[in-house]
Amino acid sequence: MAERILNIGLIGAGRMGNLHAENLARRIPRARLHSVADVNEQAARLCASLYGECDCVSDPLQMLDDPQLDAVVLCSATNTHSQIIQDVARAGKHIFCEKPIALNLPDTDAALAAVQRAGVKLQLGFNRRFDATFRRVYDARASGEIGEPHLLHIISRDPAPPPLAYVKTSGGIFLDMTIHDFDMARYLVGAEVEQVYARANVLIDSRIGEAGDYDTAMVMLTFANGALGTIENSRQAVYGYDQRVELLGSRGGVSTENHYPNEVTISHGQFVQRDLPLNFFLERYTTSYLQEMNAFVNAILNDTPVPVSGDDGRMALVLGLAAKKSVAENRPVRVNEIA
């Protein structure tokens, strides 16, 4: 008996959409890229031709009427996510959605309620959970290898700021960039955050400040189990993509370093050097994007829970909103003020 192949539609044929399309078409044997939708029909047509000569449409609602379609991967603009999730759920299709679900809680909760009513699966695109390095940090805590977690430090720095047009629609640094780190903090410590205290400034590009956002931030987290955490973000680390974590526990600690294009170090009489870290998130997290999509496909085919739920997405958003409120009001913010 032949194995079942999952037919998946893609909504949004931009950078992330093409990344997921390539993985679905070429690297996940039990999935098939069935159709592509984008408001830019030319982008949809190009993506469809590159990854399987599948159907392409400009209106995502068109694909939902197809009885052969099993699931949808949602990579459209953030402000479209909530409504599309509701439409896809009503059509009875499973959903993978790039973060965040929405930039506010009412729209997020409307989407989650639709998913629950329909009984479909929703997985959020927090790909860093599927990175082997961070998974090892998680395992060291979850297995008791380092004892009870006490202190967490996350460093997350981009090599350069995003385009200004993106900054204006992203929801701000805490809902765009730090939201990954908020999810990682909950995941690595294994406890919920009770309080957020954030500080932020504009130190890199004044136009980001003029757009109402920040490019440099520090966040302190207090967890329900008593652990403390810090997150530091910068939109510009001139040496490359800087992604590091340290977790100290009662029996020891675990830490990670950046990923490099090679393992070579060169030693001279005056200094020791190596090449710069990988310079872009697509290079750094190539494997994790494949693993998260493979996990989504398996959860549907095996009818098991998705590894990153809609509730996980909601909690990351809550922490981002708490951080924004903390900066605006210059005080610590308890999470229950937001949630």
N, C-alpha and C positions, 0 to 999 in steps of 0.2 A: 504493500500500500504506500503510495507516494506521500511524502511529508506535505503538510499544509503550508502554502506560501501566503504570507500576509500582503495584501494590496494596500499600499499607503499613498495618500495624496499629500502633496506639499503646497502650502499656502505661504507665498513670499519667496521670490527667487533672487534675493540679494545674496550678500556674502555668506551669511549663515545658512540660508536656504540651499545654496549650491554645495556647501560643505556636507550637509546632511543628505542631499540628493546623491552625491557621489558615493557616500558610505552605503546608502540603501541600495543603490544600483550595482555596486561593485564589490562590496565587502561583507554584506550580511546575506548569506545564502537563502535564508528563510523569509526574506522580505523582497518586495518588488515595488519600484517606483511606478505607481499606477497613473498618476496625473499631477499636473502642476498648474497652480493658479497664481496670478499676480496682476495687480492693477495696470502694470506695465506689460502689455501683452507680448511685446518683443522680448522682454526678459524671460517671461514664462516659456515662450517658444524656444529660445536659445537653451534654457536649462533642460527642457524636455528632450531636445534633440541631442544634447550632450550625454544624457544619462538614460537612454533607453527608447527614444522615439515614442514617448508616451503622450497621452492626451494633454492639451494645454488650454486653459480658459482664462478670461480676465476677471470673471466673477467667481469667487470661491464657492458660492452657494450652488453653482451649477454642478460641481463635482459631487455634492452631498446626495444627489438623487440617484447616484450609481449604486445599485445593490451589490456590486462586486467590491466596492470600497470598504475596507475594514477599519482604517484609522487615518488620522491626519497629523502631519507635522506642521506646527504653526510658527512661522518665522517672519510674519508681517510686522508692521510698525506697532509699537507697544500700545498706542491708543486704540488699536483695533482688536486686541487680544480678547478682551472680556466678551464683546458681542459675538465674535466668531466662535469662541468656546461654547457659548450658549447655543448658537446655531448648530454647531457640530454635535453637541451633546443631544439636542432634540432629534437629530438625524440618526442617533444611535451608534455613532462612530467613536472610537477611542482617540485620545488626544495626547500628543507631546507638544508642549508649549515652551518656547524660549522665555526666559525670565524678563521682566516680571509679568504676572497675570494682568496687572493694571497698576496705575500710579496712585490709586486711592483704595480704601477699604470697601466702600459700597459697591464699586464695580467688581472688585475681587470677590466679594461675598456673593454677588449675583451669579458670577461664573461658577463658583464652587457649588452653589445651590443647584444650578442646572445640571452639573455633573452628577451630583448625588441623586437627583430625581431620575436621571436617565440610567443610572447604574453602569456608566462607562468608566473607563480608567483615564486618569489625568496624571501625566508625569511632567515635572518641571525640569528645565534645562540647566540644572546646577552641575555642570560637567566635572567640576573639580573633585567631587566625591568619587569619581571613577578614575582619578589619577593614581597610579601605583604608589607614588611617593607619599601623598597625603593619606592614602589608604593604610599605609604602614604606620603612620602616626596614629590614625584611628585604632588600628589593631593593638598597638602598644598600650593604649588607654583601655580599650574595651576588654582586653584579655587580662587586665590587672598587672601587666608586665611592669608598668611604671607606678603602680599604686593609684591612689586617689588623685585626680587632677587638682593642682593648686594654681598654676599660673600659665596663661596662654599668651603668646605674642605672635601676631600675624603681620607680615610685611607684604604689601601689595602695591607695586609701583609700575606704572606704564612707561614705555620708552618716550612717548610724546603725547600731547593732548589730542583728543579726537577733533574732527572738524567742528567749527563753531555752529554750523547748522544742526549737527547732532546734539551738541550741548544744550541747545535751546529747546529740544523736544525730549530729552532723555529723562527728565524728572530730577536731575541733579546728581551730584557725585555719590550721594548716599543710596539712591535708588538705582543707579546705573552701575557704578564700580564697586562700592562697598557692599552692595547686596550679596555678592558672591562670598565676601568675607564674613558677613553675618551668618550666612548658611553654614560656612565652614566652621565657625565658632561653635554653633550648636552641635554640629556633627562631631567635631573633635572632642569637645568637653563632655558631651553626652548629657547635657542639662540645659534647661531653658534659662534665658537671660531675664533678670528681674529689673535691672536698671541700666540706663545708657547715659553716658556723659561725653559729649562730643565738642571738639573745637575745630574750627576750619578757617582758612584764609586764602587769599589770592596772591600767590607768590611767583607764578610762572607766566601768566598771560592775562593782562588787565581786561581783555575782551570777554574772558570767561566771567569775571566779576560783573561786567556791564550786562551780561546775559542773566545775572541773578544767581550764579553758581560759584563754587569754590574749586580750586585745583590742588589743594593740600589740606589734609585732615588727619586728626587723631581722635580715636574713640576709646573710651574705657568702659568695659562691661563688668557687671556684677551678676554672677550666676546663682541660681537657686540652691546649688550645693555648696555655696561659699567660695567657689573658685573666682579668680579675677582674670580679666583678659584685656589686651590692648590690640587695637588695629591701627596701623598707619598706612595712609594712602598718599600717593603723589601721582600727578598726571605726567610727570616728566622725570625719569631717571635716565640721564644721557648715555649711560653705559649699556642699557638694554632692559629687557623685561625682568623685573625683580619680584620673585615669588618665594617667600620663605616662611617657615613656621617653627616655633619652639613651644613645646609643652612640657612643663615641669610637674612631676607628681611626687607623691610621698615616698616612693621607692626608687625614683630615678627620673631621667628626662629623655626626651626624644626631640630631634631637630632635623630640619631639611636644609639643603642648599639649592641654589639656582641650577637650572639645566643649561648645559653648554653644547655647542655643535660638535665638540670632541673632548676627549679626556686628557689632552696633552698639556703639560706644563713645561716651560722652557726656563732653565736656570742659567744665570750669568754671574759674573763676579760681583755685580752691583745690585742685582734684583732677580726675583723669580716672577714669571708672568704666564698668563694663559689667555686664550681668546675671550672675547666678551660673551656674556650670556646670550641665549637665544633672544631675538629682538621683537617677537610678536606672539600674541596669545595663540594664534593658529598653529605656529610651530611648537610652542611649549605644550599645548594640550591636544595634539593631533590624536593620540591614542585614546584619550579620555572621551572625546566626542564620539569615536567609534563604539567604545564600551557602553556609554550611556544609551545610545540608540539600540545597540544589541540587547541591553537589559529591558528596554521598552518593548521590543519585539517579543522577547521571551516571556515577559509578564502577560502579554495578550495571548500568545499561543498556549501557554501553560496555565492560564487563568490564576496567576499569583499576584500579590500586591506589587505595585510599582515601587522602586527603591527611593524615589523622591516624590512626595505627594503634593497635592494642592495645598494642604495645610502647612507643609514645609515652605512653600512659596509665600503663603500668607504671613507666616512668622518672620521671614526675612524682610518682607515689606514693612511689617509693624516695627521692626528694629530700625529700618531706614527712616521711617517717619518719626520715630522717637529721637533719632540722631538729628534730624532736621529741626525738630522742636527744641532740642537741647541747645543747638547753636543759636537759634533765634532768640531764646529766652535766657541764655547763659546760665544754665543750671542743669543738674542731673534730672533725668526724666524716668519715672517708673513706667515699665512697659504696660501696666494695667491702665495707665492714663490714655493709652492709644487703643489698645485692643478692646 
